[in-house]
Amino acid sequence: MSSFKEIVTKAVLGKGRKVFTTKHTLTTPNVPTTILGCWVINHNFSGVKNNDKINIEGSYDVNIWYSYDNDSKTEVVKQTNNYLETVNVRKKETGEVTNEDVIIRSLAQPTCTKVDIVDGVIHYTIEKELGIELIGDTKVRISIDEDEDEWDDIIDEDEIDQASEQIDQEVNEEFIEDENE
């Protein structure tokens, strides 16, 4: 016969991923001629639950290498971009849920997907992919057997040693005959 027990455990209540695309502009001290490179570093982020939505705050540094003065000189400029993204993660679990936590993962680091010079100003596009998990305490029901497992006998090391000694004392070695005799 089986019955059920309720267990309180942490579980993934909702999970999703999203690609975010952001456009930025950057004015440089010198009028750029050609973009030579663009890279993104120092991506930091965290998420908090706000009612039914998840707010993700983060930042990253963009470094743009460009030439100027008719491609005769180069320079690297840095711009720190802060962001606030709000997403709605659908819960898979309904019912009693408490102590919800948010876990944010970078599934694809921010990268520069497009960069142009328009009227002496650099325009660039950054793309990033974030994974969002909503974790919380929830109740699960499990089936249990009413029949108990049998108990195993516990044998101490002293008992094993005493048994070995007793066997050694009780064995009659003369009982065993040698076939060659």
Secondary structure, DSSP 8 states (H G I E B T S, - for coil): -EEEEEEEEEEEEEEEEEEEEEEEEE--SS-EEEEEEEEEEEEEEEEEEETTEEEEEEEEEEEEEEEETTTTEEEEEEEEEEEEEEE---BS--S-EEEEEEEEEEEEEEEEEEEEEETTEEEEEEEEEEEEEEEEEEEEEEEEESS---------HHHHHHHHHHHHHH--GGGS--TT-
